[in-house]
Amino acid sequence: MLHLLFLISLDSIVFLLFLYFLASTEGLPKRKSARFCLFAPYAASIAMVLLNIGSLEYRTGRLSNYSMGVSVYACFIMVGLSIIFTFVVFFRRWNYIESHKRASIFTYLLVMLLLGGYQMLLPDALVTSLGVTIFILGVYLNQENPALRQLSHYHREMVMGFAVLIEGKDGSTGGHVRRTTAYVEVLAKALRDRGHFRDVLTKDYLENLMMAAPMHDIGKISVPDSILQKPGRLTAEEFEIIKRHTVSGGEIIQNTFGHVGNAQYLDMAYNVALHHHEKWNGKGYPTGLKGGEIPLCARIMAIADVFDAVSETRCYRPAMPLNQCFDIIRQGAGKDFDPLLAEVFLDIRPQVEAIHAQVQ
């Protein structure tokens, strides 16, 4: 009975660890056929252990006494497969794991592989008794440090509060900042889920993008209130002043966040602030970039910014009906916006409408 419990527990612990790692990086498969293929080896191993537990052979080894038989072999094969599959998921989803976790998780996986290999070569070593410890360690390493998570939360709240404060210059209550950030998030994740920009939309990229998006209009702090809050149509001269908020925003980002120690975040926040009014056809501002020359983060921001601008009431005009707002994105595909991004944005219309209704 003890052998049975030990073998089943070992199989289950290592397999559950693989499932946990899979779920936390790319998610469990949704198709029934894929789920069957995922669980079939584990079910077969458990069945082999149960059916053959009575035929175990007791042996005397150099290090300890141990048992061998079909049940043990089945358990070893399942453990080996689980470890190999975990390695495959780890390297396959490398870009979806935070950079500060990769080294520790890789070290844990390597230790698990070495222990499993050692046990198979020397069955009397009984190092598989460390299985519970390995499982707990694996789960711990894949969790976020609570202190780091809290610090990241405070950082986000500080950035959001700063952005909302600036947004208030043109009469907004901060809803624009929160909505555009939410639109950016759902669009970026939809692109990733569809396999677009797989090498770019890493876990770190998405985290930085969520903190960079609220800062897209930070340059408005340098624009006079009389222009930002003007209820009528802007003159050509006033519009030129408005356009300068992109350049001012980039400069403020560099001067304010230049010493935060996160070069990727600094670069992304700078690009979002400077280039979110560029157009796919090159007729945007301030530098007239076109197509793929425009950083991806700015192309994503552009769609979110325009959609929210036309779908909400401004001091110079009322909000447009949602159907008309989505038509603006559709008609701007290939001219104002990256056509791929516009297509995905239109595909996630239900999510966009939910954000529009909920975030004020």
C-alpha positions in Angstrom: 0.0 0.0 0.0 2.8 2.4 0.8 4.5 1.7 -2.5 1.2 2.4 -4.3 0.7 5.7 -2.5 4.3 6.8 -3.1 4.2 6.0 -6.8 0.8 7.6 -7.4 1.8 10.6 -5.4 5.1 11.1 -7.3 3.4 10.8 -10.6 0.7 13.2 -9.6 2.9 15.8 -8.0 5.2 16.1 -11.0 2.3 16.0 -13.5 0.4 18.7 -11.5 3.5 20.9 -11.5 3.7 20.6 -15.3 -0.1 21.5 -15.5 0.5 24.5 -13.2 3.4 25.7 -15.2 1.5 25.2 -18.5 -1.6 27.1 -17.1 0.4 30.0 -15.8 2.4 30.6 -19.1 0.1 29.8 -22.0 -3.1 28.3 -20.5 -4.5 24.8 -20.6 -5.8 23.7 -24.1 -9.5 24.3 -24.7 -10.2 21.6 -27.3 -11.3 18.3 -25.9 -9.0 16.4 -28.1 -6.0 18.4 -26.9 -7.0 17.9 -23.3 -7.3 14.2 -23.9 -3.8 14.0 -25.3 -2.6 16.0 -22.3 -4.1 13.7 -19.7 -3.8 10.4 -21.5 -0.2 9.6 -20.5 -0.9 10.4 -16.9 -4.0 8.2 -16.8 -2.1 5.4 -18.6 0.7 5.6 -16.0 -1.7 5.5 -13.1 -3.5 2.5 -14.6 -0.1 0.7 -15.1 0.9 1.4 -11.5 -2.4 0.1 -10.1 -2.6 -3.0 -12.2 1.0 -4.1 -11.6 1.6 -3.0 -8.0 1.3 -6.6 -6.7 4.2 -7.8 -8.9 6.9 -5.5 -7.4 10.3 -7.2 -6.8 12.2 -6.3 -3.6 15.9 -5.8 -4.1 18.9 -5.0 -2.0 21.0 -2.1 -3.2 24.2 -0.4 -2.1 22.4 2.6 -0.6 19.1 1.1 0.5 16.5 -1.6 -0.2 14.1 -0.8 -3.0 11.4 -2.2 -5.3 11.3 -2.6 -9.0 8.7 -3.7 -11.5 6.3 -2.5 -14.2 4.7 0.0 -11.7 8.0 1.7 -11.0 9.0 1.8 -14.7 5.6 3.3 -15.6 6.0 5.9 -12.8 9.6 6.8 -14.0 8.5 7.2 -17.6 5.7 9.5 -16.6 7.9 11.6 -14.4 10.5 11.8 -17.2 7.8 12.9 -19.7 6.4 15.5 -17.3 9.9 17.0 -16.8 10.7 17.0 -20.5 7.3 18.6 -21.4 7.9 21.3 -18.7 11.2 22.1 -20.3 9.5 22.4 -23.7 6.8 24.7 -22.3 9.5 26.8 -20.6 11.6 27.4 -23.7 8.5 27.7 -26.0 7.0 30.3 -23.8 10.3 32.0 -22.8 9.0 35.4 -23.9 5.8 35.1 -21.8 7.8 34.6 -18.6 8.9 37.7 -16.7 12.7 38.2 -17.2 13.4 38.3 -13.4 11.8 34.8 -13.1 13.6 33.0 -15.9 16.9 32.2 -14.2 15.3 30.9 -11.0 12.7 28.8 -12.9 15.4 27.4 -15.2 17.6 26.4 -12.2 14.6 24.7 -10.5 13.8 22.7 -13.7 17.5 21.7 -14.1 17.6 20.5 -10.5 14.4 18.5 -11.1 15.8 17.0 -14.2 19.1 16.0 -12.5 17.3 14.4 -9.6 15.0 12.5 -11.8 17.9 11.3 -14.0 19.9 10.3 -10.9 16.9 8.3 -9.5 16.5 6.4 -12.7 20.1 5.5 -13.0 20.4 4.6 -9.3 17.0 3.3 -8.2 18.2 2.6 -4.7 19.0 6.3 -4.1 15.4 7.1 -3.3 15.8 10.8 -4.1 12.3 10.9 -5.4 11.3 11.4 -1.8 12.1 15.1 -2.5 9.2 15.3 -4.8 7.0 17.3 -2.5 9.8 19.8 -1.9 10.4 20.1 -5.6 6.7 20.7 -6.2 6.5 23.5 -3.6 9.7 25.1 -4.8 8.4 25.1 -8.4 5.1 26.7 -7.5 6.9 29.3 -5.3 9.4 30.3 -8.1 6.5 30.8 -10.5 4.7 33.1 -8.1 5.3 36.9 -7.9 7.1 38.2 -4.8 4.4 40.0 -2.8 6.7 42.9 -2.0 7.6 43.3 -5.7 3.9 43.0 -6.7 3.0 45.7 -4.2 5.8 48.0 -5.4 4.7 47.4 -9.0 1.1 48.3 -8.0 2.2 51.5 -6.3 4.2 52.4 -9.4 1.2 51.9 -11.7 -1.0 53.9 -9.4 1.5 56.7 -9.3 1.8 56.8 -13.1 -1.9 56.7 -13.5 -2.5 59.4 -11.0 0.1 61.6 -12.6 -1.5 61.1 -16.1 -5.0 61.7 -14.8 -3.8 65.0 -13.2 -2.4 66.1 -16.6 -5.5 65.0 -18.4 -7.5 67.3 -16.2 -6.0 70.2 -18.0 -8.4 69.8 -21.0 -11.5 69.2 -18.8 -11.3 65.4 -18.6 -11.9 63.5 -15.3 -9.3 60.9 -16.1 -11.6 58.5 -17.9 -9.7 59.0 -21.1 -6.5 57.7 -19.5 -8.1 54.7 -18.0 -10.1 53.7 -21.1 -7.3 54.1 -23.5 -5.0 52.0 -21.3 -7.7 49.3 -21.1 -8.2 49.4 -24.9 -4.4 49.1 -25.4 -4.3 46.1 -23.0 -7.1 44.1 -24.7 -5.8 44.9 -28.2 -2.2 43.9 -27.3 -3.4 40.7 -25.7 -5.7 39.9 -28.6 -2.7 40.3 -31.0 -0.6 38.0 -28.8 -3.4 35.4 -28.5 -3.7 35.3 -32.3 0.0 34.7 -32.8 0.9 38.2 -34.1 4.2 39.8 -33.1 5.0 36.8 -31.0 8.6 37.8 -30.6 7.7 41.3 -29.5 4.6 40.9 -27.3 6.5 39.3 -24.4 5.3 39.4 -20.8 7.8 42.2 -20.0 6.6 44.2 -23.1 3.0 44.0 -22.1 3.8 45.0 -18.5 5.8 48.0 -19.8 3.1 48.9 -22.3 0.4 49.1 -19.6 2.6 51.6 -17.6 3.5 53.5 -20.8 0.0 54.0 -22.2 -1.2 56.4 -19.5 1.7 58.7 -20.3 0.8 59.2 -24.0 -0.5 62.7 -23.5 1.9 63.8 -20.8 3.1 66.6 -23.2 -0.2 68.4 -22.8 1.2 69.9 -19.6 3.1 72.3 -21.8 0.0 73.4 -23.8 -1.9 76.5 -22.6 -5.3 75.7 -21.1 -6.9 78.3 -23.4 -6.1 76.0 -26.3 -6.8 72.7 -24.6 -10.2 73.9 -23.3 -11.2 75.9 -26.3 -14.8 75.0 -27.2 -14.6 76.0 -30.8 -12.5 75.0 -33.8 -8.7 75.5 -33.4 -6.9 77.9 -35.7 -3.9 76.6 -37.8 -1.5 78.2 -35.3 -3.3 76.7 -32.3 -3.3 73.3 -33.9 0.5 73.6 -34.4 0.9 74.3 -30.7 -1.3 71.2 -29.9 0.9 69.0 -32.1 3.9 70.0 -30.1 2.6 68.0 -27.1 4.1 64.8 -28.7 7.6 66.2 -28.8 7.2 67.8 -25.3 5.9 64.5 -24.0 8.9 62.6 -25.3 11.3 65.1 -23.7 9.4 65.0 -20.4 9.6 61.2 -20.4 13.4 61.3 -21.0 14.0 63.9 -18.4 11.7 62.5 -15.8 12.1 58.7 -16.2 15.6 58.6 -17.5 17.0 57.2 -14.3 14.4 54.6 -13.4 16.7 51.8 -14.5 14.3 50.1 -16.9 15.5 51.0 -20.4 12.8 49.1 -22.1 10.1 51.0 -20.2 11.8 54.3 -20.9 12.0 53.6 -24.6 8.4 52.5 -24.8 7.0 55.4 -22.9 9.1 57.8 -25.0 7.8 56.2 -28.3 4.2 56.1 -27.1 4.3 59.8 -26.2 6.2 60.9 -29.3 4.6 58.8 -32.0 1.0 58.1 -31.1 -0.2 60.6 -33.7 1.8 59.1 -36.5 -0.3 57.6 -39.3 0.2 54.4 -41.3 0.4 56.4 -44.6 3.1 58.8 -43.2 0.8 61.8 -43.0 0.8 62.0 -39.2 3.0 64.0 -36.8 5.5 64.9 -35.5 8.0 63.0 -37.7 5.9 61.6 -40.5 6.8 58.0 -39.9 4.9 55.4 -41.9 4.0 51.8 -41.9 6.3 49.6 -39.9 8.6 52.5 -39.1 6.1 53.5 -36.4 6.9 51.6 -33.2 4.3 48.9 -32.5 3.4 50.4 -29.1 2.6 53.7 -30.7 0.5 52.0 -33.4 -1.5 50.3 -30.7 -1.9 53.5 -28.8 -3.0 55.4 -31.9 -6.1 53.2 -32.3 -7.0 53.4 -28.6 -6.5 57.1 -28.5 -8.6 57.9 -31.6 -11.4 55.5 -30.7 -11.8 57.1 -27.3 -11.5 60.6 -28.7 -14.4 60.2 -31.0 -16.6 58.0 -28.6 -16.5 60.5 -25.7 -17.8 64.0 -25.3 -15.2 66.7 -25.7 -15.4 70.5 -25.0 -15.6 71.1 -28.8 -18.1 68.4 -29.8 -20.5 65.7 -28.5 -19.7 62.0 -28.5 -20.3 60.1 -31.7 -22.4 56.9 -31.8 -20.4 53.7 -31.3 -21.2 52.4 -34.8 -19.7 55.5 -36.3 -16.6 55.2 -34.0 -15.9 51.7 -35.2 -16.5 52.8 -38.8 -13.8 55.4 -38.3 -11.3 52.7 -37.3 -12.5 50.5 -40.2 -12.1 53.3 -42.8 -8.8 54.4 -41.3 -7.2 50.9 -41.7 -4.3 51.1 -44.1 -4.4 55.0 -44.0 -4.4 56.2 -40.5 -3.9 52.8 -38.7 -2.0 49.6 -39.1 -4.5 47.5 -41.0 -3.8 44.3 -39.0 -4.3 46.2 -35.7 -7.5 47.8 -36.9 -8.8 44.4 -38.0 -8.1 42.8 -34.6 -9.6 45.8 -32.8 -12.8 45.4 -34.7 -12.8 41.7 -33.9 -12.8 42.4 -30.2 -15.6 44.9 -30.4 -17.6 43.3 -27.5 -14.6 43.8 -25.2 -14.1 47.4 -26.3 -17.8 48.2 -25.8 -17.7 46.7 -22.3 -14.8 49.0 -21.4 -16.5 52.0 -22.9 -19.6 51.3 -20.8 -17.8 50.5 -17.5 -14.8 52.8 -17.3 -15.7 56.4 -16.7 
